[in-house]
């Protein structure tokens, strides 16, 4: 059996797909949501990441320059590591028990991920061949929208963002309140 990270047991409410919001400024400070996902992957797979941030003067446009992207190493030419990378991507993109497609990627606020010549984009809910400057055969690249980078999605809050507070519950004694 291939290892995947642990995930909380979520309810049916889920985040919308992240729209594409590419780099618009430069603040090469790792954002808290990206740091926590990095730590989750490190504790699961036991390898250090390949980086979250890039300097502002690095060539090209990248969410790395805003601390919203993570490169985590898997070698697609090594059978065991390819299996781990595939399992991670499949875990992120799986449909949950509430029939929410791409459930964990949506809950983490991932905009797109690239692995082994394939890209999945939240903005169009699909995967396709990837032909960028790197084939991403040595790492999985995760780019986060701002809500995921800031820990404002259901992965961290346990509730759908934008609902305005904890879920209201009707208790057996007839009162209404929250568990929070």
N, C-alpha and C positions, 0 to 999 in steps of 0.2 A: 504494500500500500504506500502511495506517495503522500508525503507530509504536506499539509496546508495549515496556515495559521488558524488559531481559534477565532471564533466570531460570536458576539452576543446573540441571543435569541430575540429577534426583533418582532414587533407586531406588523400588521399589514400596511400601515402608513409608510410611505417612502418618498424620497426626494425626487424631484424632476431631474431629467437628464441635464447635465451641465452644458450650457452653450459654450462655443469656442470663444475664449477671451485670451488672446495671445499677449505676449509681453508688450506693455505700454510704457514702462518706466524701468528703473534699475534700483533694486534694493536687495543686494545679495546676502540676505539674512534668511536662514532656513526658517520657514513658517511652522508653527506648532503642530498642525495636522500632519504635515509631511514628516516632521521629526518622529511623531508617534508611529506612523506607518513604517518608517525606516526601522524603528526599534522593534516593532512587531515582526518584521521580516528577519532582522538580525537574530532575534530570539528563536525564531522558527528554523531558520536555515544555517545559522552559525557562521555566516560570512559577513565581513564589513561591506557596506555599500560602496559604490563608485562615485558618489557625490550627489549633493543637492544643489549647491550654488556654483555659479561661475562669475568671474569678475565682469564688471560693466564693460571693460574694453575687449572682451572676448569677441571673436568674429560671429556675426549672425544674430538672429532673434531667437530667444529661448526663455521659457518659463524658469529655467535654472537661474537666470539673472534676477528674478524676483523671489527666489527661494521656494518656488511652487512645483518643482520637478525632482524626481528621484530616479536614479539609475541603480538597479540592483543586479549583481552579477549572476548570470547563468550562462553556461557555454553550450550553445546549440549543437556543437560538434562532439560533445560528450554525452553519451546516452542517458546517464543518470541525471545530469544537470538539465538536459533538454526536457526530460520527463518532469523534473521539478518546476522548470519555467512554464511548461505547458499546463501543469496542474495549478500553478498560481493564477495564470491567466484564466483558465476555465473556472476556478473558484470565484474570481472577481466577476466573471460574466455569467455565472449560472443564474437560472431562474429560482427564486426562493419558494418556500412552501405556500406563499400567498399568490403565486403566479406573477410575481414582479420580475420581468426580465432584467438581466444585468444588475442584479440587486446590490451586491456589495460594492461594485464600482460606483453605482449611483449613491449609495449610503456614504461612501468615503468622499464623494465629490470629485471623482476622476473625470477629466475632460477627454483624455485619450490615453491609450497605452500602445506601445510598440514593442514587438518581440518577434524575432526570427522571421524577418521580411513581411510581417503582417502588422496592420494598424487597426485598432478599434477606436471609433470616434463616437462619443456620446451625442454629439450634435446631429448625427444622422442614424444613430442606433445600429451601426453596422461595422463589419470588418471587411478589409480589402487588402490587396497586395500593397506593400510599402516599398518604395524605390528611392528613398532619401539618400543622403550622403553616407549614412551608416546603415548597414543591413540589420543592426541590432541583434546580431547572433551571439554577442558576448554579454548582453544584459537586457533586462526588461526596463523600459522607460515608462514612468508614470507621470503624467502632467495633471495637476489639480486645478480646478476652478478656485476662485477666491473663497467661497463658502467652505470647501473641503480643507483648503490650506489654513483657514482660520478656525477650524474645528466647530463649524456651525451647522453641520449636517447630521443626519440621524445616526451615523456611526458613533458620534460623540454625545449627542443630546438625547438619543433614544426616542426622539419624536420628530415628526416632519417639520422642517423649518418653515417659518412663516405662520404657524398656527397660533402664536400669541401666548403660549404658556403651556403648562402641563395639562394632560387630558383629564377632563372631568369624569367622575365616576358616581354612579348611583349606588350607595351602600345599602345593605340589607335592612337597616333601620329606617330607610326612607330619606336620609340626608344625602346631599350632593356635596362632593369635595374632590380632593386629589390625593394621590399616594405620596406626592412629593413634599 
